[in-house]
C-alpha cells in the first residue's frame, strides 16, 4: 500500500471584524480578517467621536482578504465621513483597495508609497 502524498493544510482565514477604537488620541476603524463576500455595512463612527474628531484612520493593516464588497462599504463610509467634514487616513489599506477607492471617488487622494495619507474630502 503506497503512502498518500502529504498535503499542506492551509489555515482558515480569520472572520471579518470591524471596530472603532481610539488610538493615539484619534478614532480608528480597525479592519481585520477575510472580508470576501461580506455584505454588511462598516460600523458608523460613534456619535460622540464624530463631534470630537477632525480626522479618523481606516486601519487595514490586518486585512487578510478583501473584494469589491468591502470597497463599496468603505466608499459609502468615506462619503458619510466627508459629509461630516472629517478627513480619513486610508494609508494602511492595501494598495489595490486604495486604488479602487480612488477610482470610485476621484476627490479622495490615495497616494502610493510610504507614509500614505488620504483624505475623505476635496484634495489640496
C-alpha positions, -999 to +999 in steps of 0.1 A: +000+000+000+015+033-011+016+063+012-007+091+002+012+123-006+012+148+022-009+178+016-003+212+032-032+223+054-039+259+048-051+278+079-087+291+078-088+328+072-099+348+102-135+361+103-140+397+092-141+422+120-145+459+122-144+480+153-139+517+162-111+523+187-092+553+200-055+551+191-030+578+199-059+602+205-075+595+171-105+574+163-096+544+141-118+519+123-098+487+126-105+462+099-091+426+101-097+392+087-113+379+055-137+404+040-145+385+008-183+384+003-191+404+035-223+423+026-229+441+060-220+478+063-190+490+081-199+504+115-207+541+116-184+564+136-198+567+171-218+600+175-196+613+203-165+606+182-179+625+152-184+656+173-149+655+187-128+642+157-113+662+129-098+632+112-101+594+115-079+564+105-092+535+085-067+508+096-064+479+072-030+465+084-046+432+095-069+427+065-063+392+051-085+393+020-109+418+005-132+422-025-154+447-041-180+444-014-156+459+012-145+486-013-182+496-017-187+496+021-157+518+026-167+541-003-201+547+015-184+552+048-159+577+034-188+596+018-205+598+052-173+610+069-168+636+041-204+649+047-194+653+084-163+673+074-139+646+086-107+636+069-099+599+067-064+584+066-065+553+045-028+548+041-027+514+058-052+499+034-038+475+008-026+494-023-052+477-046-081+487-022-068+523-021-067+523-060-103+511-062-114+538-037-095+564-058-114+552-089-148+553-071-142+588-056-118+609-076-119+636-050-103+611-025-065+613-027-049+578-024-012+582-028+011+553-034+043+548-015+054+551+022+037+574+045+004+574+025-022+599+037-055+601+020-084+624+027-121+617+025-127+651+011-116+675-016-079+672-024-055+700-020 
